[in-house]
């Protein structure tokens, strides 16, 4: 049934997806500065620009997007360039994901930009940079999935009956229409180099990792 819904969606509302369109949607990271003290939160902004000739809809980072549990995928990759290979994951993850809402879709006009993390808890925390050194920071955003069910979250689908949850059926057609305007893209931002240095009062609040899921890896010759 899931596949049938996906096929119907494509036939009724062909997704905005072509190499030409994809190449005109850009993801850019910017930072207020490149050097921060240990324990200081790097002020990094994510902007996805619509340089196409069409108005598009993009979706905010949702509950589970940072963990790649549902679309859109929206996460940072952080490479520690001066430490041994390691991977840091969230210390805690709720077993449920909130349903997608009509307000999670954002209309992006031609030439305008969109921040998928604006209303999200899944942002950077000082604990993502736990020690001094240099870090590469890159952001990934993917909408490359035509099946709306893989975006809806646990509360949007009744798996016991293999159908849309009853309370969500009324809004489902509206969701389909917005979903049809979402381009299928795989975006990788530019990479920032962030330096973390020590000072006399440096402390690290690692509790932010409870809400985030980021990869920390290193390059042996960094």
Buried (B, 14 or more C-beta within 10 A) or exposed (E): EEEEBBEEBBEEBEBBBEEEBBEBBBBBBEBEEEEBBBBBBBEBBBBBBBEBEEEBBBBBBBBBBBBBBBBBBBBBBBBBBBBEEEEBEBEEBEEEBBBBBEEBBBEBEEEBBBBBBEEBEBBBBBBBBBEBBBBBBBBBBBBBBBBBBBBBBBBBBBEEEEBBBEEBEEBBEEBBBBBBBBBBBEBEBEEBEBBBEEEEEBEBEEEBBEBBBBBBBBEEEE
